[in-house]
């Protein structure tokens, strides 16, 4: 149990004028005896309730006596955070290195359309489905249309007035073999034309 045993104001020595500080002593009664704690408090506590004075004295006492321990704990917590963030940064670097390696590998294996022979172009072209109206397309999808391969630039559902060659905001041409492949004629499936 804590009790305030003494509290008195601090005076300036030259004219005994009271200033905003209070010296307070509290006693702590426990099974092994009595301990006292005397502390100087910022502010005038002469008319304060004892429990407020006890709280302020104990706050000052613990801050003075455990500040170093708290600082050690704060530093330890900070070091733990730094270690965790360093690991996260290392994980990100590892991931980016993998992405870079994959990107470099892809760049080494990319074949430009101008380097393909006609047979290779046709094999690539025929491995994709044709453009369909009313179909849901996702960004990155590829389809064939009118002798060209197009990549979808943004998610959408195709419409009859959004043809690939007329809608550059939705489609990007990635391979043009138009002048060397058969043009499908719905009335005569056997017809082959060479387009210029």
C-alpha positions, 0 to 999 in steps of 0.5 A: 500500500502506498501513502503520501507522507510528505509533500511540499513546494520548492522555493527559490532561494533568493526571495522564497517565491514558490515555483511550479515544482513539488517535492513528494515522499511516499511510503510503501508498506509491505510484508518486509517493512516500509520503503520510501521514495522521494521525488521532485515533480514538475508542477504544484501538487500541494492541493492534489489528492494523495493518489495523484501524487503517488501516481506521479512519483511512481511514474518518475521513479519507474522512468528514472530506474527503468528508462535504460531497460526500456531503451534496451527493449526499444533497441532490441525491438528496433533491431528485430524490425530491421532484421525482419525488413532486411529479410523481406528486402533480401526476399524481394531481391531474390525474386527480382533476380529470378525475374531478371534471369527469366526475362533474360532467358526469354529475350534470348529465345524471342524470335522475331516474325521477320526471322521466321520462314513461311512454314513456321509462321503458318504453324504459329498462326494456326496454333491460335483460335480465331477472333470471336464476337461476344467473347470475353478476352483477358489481357495477354490473350492472343488470337488470329484474325485476317492473317494476323495474330493479335494480343489483347491489351485490356480485359473486355468482351468483344463487339461487332464494331471493335475489330482488331485492326480498328481498335488499337486500344484493345489489340496489338498486332504481334505477327503478320503473315497475311500476305502468305496464308489462305484467306477463309471465304465463307462461301468457298472454303477452298479459295486461297488468295494472296493479299498485298 
